[in-house]
């Protein structure tokens, strides 16, 4: 950090500030987001991965890490099993190694001049609640209504957990009052319908939170920073609005128990979710945080689609917040702040807002993966050692997998040449960027093209290589990333003149009628994206799914945004129906469970969103004829961007470190 000149473009971003006991050298904090990357309370390996991730970000200039999201011990009768996302029994504060883990984390951050706070979490309805009321129409588990003994026990648990955080050398604690936390259930007039001292007026609804804050202060005094993370507004009718959120914040400030307010929006399931996807504008809710800042004298933090240094600076300069939280932006690029400080914002790797970073882990049960940065979560492994720099790699195919493989290999000293058959790089991304709300993907594609150019990768577009062309080149390694073509289901009528494929529609290569039926045979976003594209043109759109729900691989933090958009545009859905025939103005469907057939009529155009079929012809022809040939990306199996980049990293590491992907690394 010493001797580095702050870029004049970011006069607010790197300005020091005092928050409670914390003297911060900048205005960026990292809010909770790393449990999928490496659980600090998991195995020793998980903890080391988590710490290494944050060490890189702290080295780059992050002033405050608030990412120790930590669940309290639950209070349940013996034999009861809390259930749901975020449910806990023992919690983390009571783990025998909690203090040791937090000490290791804090020591690593403090060595880099970065402050640390521990977020104290207990989800509402798991099973506790102030009243027999549910907080969301998508969750139907009735809670246990807390009595005063339950409340007193939780107050004591918060105090003891704060002490353990203090023993872990944390600089502060943050009370989680938002995103369906038990505290939000008490604060909200929707879920708090009590008639005792904990319900009714604002003072009563806030009593539980204030008692916890007072108990924390009594336990740790003024030696720690104490803050709250608060929903600025609630999204469901019957909850509090922005005026109500401001009133809650003002009341908590009036107690003298807190040092800052962290203002956010969203729910764990709806539109917007609290992990807002690509459909929302960067910094979209900053003005709501500005309402808090105008009403409070305490520092205000705002988190929510702060996607890059320019957005962060704009929010701070407008006076909407004193600090900004940036999570996914730092997942995409751990050197984000260093690049901004050095005046290189164009080099920041863009986050696309696809939420695979969280959906892979919590929806599909897969290891963590960032779609645009496959190196995230691998910081603990260090830099690859290349025993044979200058080896020659030929990449055939310039889609996401081919581009990432070429770049990673070139960065490690491999001589790389890339050939793309189409007129430009991008592969399937060239269609993705045409869907509404996917501007981030275009930024990523542009960034990747610039990256290849800066690395000296020899890129040839409009160059379709055959097997003889490849064999004629003197290269050590060949990687085939030739992608995939459209899949057309084998049903009668699929080749009709009024039947088009999703890529053709997004690219504007065909005209559709006014009434469009989308055949959805894809578990992710493409059917919804093309429906959105058509609906924005004023078309009447119906989407037919054989599944009992749309896009089963889209997580709850993503799905609400696109479904809300589509409902606002009157898009209609049909579920559990497989299209088995396509007629001139209708389709025949078959219920996947009963087998009964139906006819859906009144359509001018049918659009197929049915996934892709791999094109691995070149790889098949090269096998056995070249000593080191590999296949990756959609050419191996059609998947999403995150799969392509993860495969690219794995192959690049093998090529770089072992000289051959067939040798052990």
Rosetta blueprint (number, residue, H / E / L):
1 X L
2 X L
3 X L
4 X L
5 X L
6 X L
7 X L
8 X H
9 X H
10 X H
11 X L
12 X L
13 X L
14 X L
15 X L
16 X L
17 X E
18 X E
19 X E
20 X L
21 X L
22 X E
23 X E
24 X E
25 X L
26 X L
27 X L
28 X E
29 X E
30 X E
31 X E
32 X L
33 X L
34 X L
35 X L
36 X L
37 X L
38 X L
39 X L
40 X L
41 X L
42 X L
43 X L
44 X H
45 X H
46 X H
47 X H
48 X H
49 X H
50 X H
51 X H
52 X H
53 X H
54 X H
55 X H
56 X H
57 X H
58 X H
59 X H
60 X H
61 X L
62 X L
63 X L
64 X E
65 X E
66 X E
67 X E
68 X E
69 X E
70 X E
71 X E
72 X L
73 X L
74 X L
75 X L
76 X L
77 X L
78 X L
79 X L
80 X L
81 X L
82 X L
83 X L
84 X L
85 X L
86 X L
87 X L
88 X L
89 X L
90 X L
91 X L
92 X L
93 X L
94 X L
95 X L
96 X L
97 X L
98 X H
99 X H
100 X H
101 X H
102 X H
103 X H
104 X H
105 X H
106 X H
107 X H
108 X H
109 X H
110 X H
111 X L
112 X L
113 X L
114 X L
115 X E
116 X E
117 X E
118 X E
119 X E
120 X E
121 X E
122 X L
123 X E
124 X L
125 X L
126 X L
127 X L
128 X E
129 X E
130 X L
131 X L
132 X L
133 X L
134 X L
135 X L
136 X L
137 X L
138 X L
139 X L
140 X L
141 X L
142 X L
143 X L
144 X E
145 X E
146 X L
147 X L
148 X H
149 X H
150 X H
151 X H
152 X H
153 X H
154 X H
155 X H
156 X H
157 X H
158 X H
159 X H
160 X H
161 X H
162 X H
163 X H
164 X H
165 X H
166 X H
167 X H
168 X L
169 X L
170 X L
171 X L
172 X E
173 X E
174 X E
175 X E
176 X E
177 X L
178 X L
179 X L
180 X L
181 X E
182 X H
183 X H
184 X H
185 X H
186 X H
187 X H
188 X L
189 X L
190 X L
191 X L
192 X L
193 X L
194 X L
195 X L
196 X L
197 X L
198 X L
199 X L
200 X L
201 X L
202 X H
203 X H
204 X H
205 X H
206 X L
207 X H
208 X H
209 X H
210 X H
211 X H
212 X H
213 X H
214 X H
215 X H
216 X H
217 X H
218 X H
219 X H
220 X H
221 X L
222 X L
223 X L
224 X L
225 X E
226 X E
227 X E
228 X E
229 X E
230 X E
231 X E
232 X L
233 X L
234 X L
235 X L
236 X L
237 X L
238 X L
239 X L
240 X L
241 X L
242 X H
243 X H
244 X H
245 X H
246 X H
247 X H
248 X H
249 X H
250 X H
251 X H
252 X H
253 X H
254 X H
255 X L
256 X L
257 X L
258 X L
259 X L
260 X E
261 X E
262 X E
263 X E
264 X E
265 X L
266 X L
267 X E
268 X L
269 X L
270 X L
271 X L
272 X L
273 X E
274 X L
275 X L
276 X L
277 X L
278 X L
279 X L
280 X L
281 X L
282 X L
283 X L
284 X L
285 X L
286 X H
287 X H
288 X H
289 X H
290 X H
291 X H
292 X H
293 X H
294 X H
295 X H
296 X L
297 X L
298 X L
299 X E
300 X E
301 X E
302 X E
303 X E
304 X L
305 X L
306 X L
307 X L
308 X L
309 X H
310 X H
311 X H
312 X H
313 X H
314 X H
315 X H
316 X H
317 X H
318 X L
319 X L
320 X L
321 X L
322 X L
323 X E
324 X E
325 X E
326 X L
327 X L
328 X H
329 X H
330 X H
331 X H
332 X H
333 X L
334 X L
335 X L
336 X H
337 X H
338 X H
339 X H
340 X H
341 X H
342 X L
343 X L
344 X L
345 X H
346 X H
347 X H
348 X L
349 X L
350 X L
351 X L
352 X L
353 X L
354 X L
355 X L
356 X H
357 X H
358 X H
359 X H
360 X H
361 X H
362 X H
363 X L
364 X L
365 X L
366 X L
367 X L
368 X L
369 X L
370 X L
371 X L
372 X L
373 X L
374 X L
375 X L
376 X L
377 X L
378 X L
379 X H
380 X H
381 X H
382 X L
383 X L
384 X L
385 X L
386 X L
387 X L
388 X L
389 X L
390 X L
391 X L
392 X E
393 X E
394 X E
395 X E
396 X E
397 X L
398 X L
399 X L
400 X H
401 X H
402 X H
403 X H
404 X H
405 X H
406 X H
407 X H
408 X H
409 X H
410 X H
411 X H
412 X L
413 X L
414 X L
415 X E
416 X E
417 X E
418 X E
419 X E
420 X E
421 X L
422 X L
423 X L
424 X L
425 X L
426 X L
427 X L
428 X L
429 X H
430 X H
431 X H
432 X H
433 X L
434 X L
435 X L
436 X L
437 X L
438 X L
439 X H
440 X H
441 X H
442 X H
443 X H
444 X H
445 X H
446 X H
447 X H
448 X H
449 X H
450 X H
451 X H
452 X H
453 X H
454 X H
455 X L
456 X L
457 X L
458 X E
459 X E
460 X E
461 X E
462 X L
463 X L
464 X L
465 X L
466 X L
467 X H
468 X H
469 X H
470 X H
471 X H
472 X L
473 X L
474 X L
475 X L
476 X L
477 X E
478 X E
479 X E
480 X E
481 X L
482 X L
483 X L
484 X E
485 X E
486 X E
487 X L
488 X L
489 X L
490 X L
491 X L
492 X E
493 X L
494 X L
495 X L
496 X L
497 X L
498 X L
499 X E
500 X E
501 X E
502 X H
503 X H
504 X H
505 X H
506 X H
507 X L
508 X L
509 X L
510 X L
511 X L
512 X L
513 X L
514 X L
515 X E
516 X E
517 X E
518 X E
519 X E
520 X E
521 X L
522 X L
523 X L
524 X L
525 X L
526 X H
527 X H
528 X H
529 X H
530 X H
531 X H
532 X H
533 X H
534 X H
535 X H
536 X H
537 X L
538 X L
539 X L
540 X E
541 X E
542 X E
543 X E
544 X E
545 X E
546 X L
547 X L
548 X L
549 X L
550 X L
551 X L
552 X L
553 X L
554 X L
555 X L
556 X L
557 X L
558 X L
559 X H
560 X H
561 X H
562 X H
563 X H
564 X H
565 X H
566 X H
567 X H
568 X H
569 X L
570 X L
571 X L
572 X E
573 X E
574 X E
575 X L
576 X L
577 X E
578 X E
579 X E
580 X E
581 X E
582 X E
583 X L
584 X L
585 X L
586 X E
587 X E
588 X E
589 X E
590 X E
591 X E
592 X L
593 X L
594 X L
595 X L
596 X L
597 X E
598 X E
599 X E
600 X E
601 X E
602 X L
603 X L
604 X L
605 X E
606 X E
607 X E
608 X E
609 X E
610 X L
611 X L
612 X E
613 X E
614 X E
615 X L
616 X L
617 X H
618 X H
619 X H
620 X H
621 X H
622 X H
623 X E
624 X L
625 X L
626 X E
627 X L
628 X L
629 X E
630 X E
631 X E
632 X L
633 X H
634 X H
635 X H
636 X L
637 X L
638 X L
639 X L
640 X L
641 X H
642 X H
643 X H
644 X H
645 X H
646 X H
647 X H
648 X H
649 X H
650 X H
651 X H
652 X H
653 X H
654 X H
655 X H
656 X H
657 X H
658 X H
659 X L
660 X L
661 X L
662 X L
663 X L
664 X L
665 X L
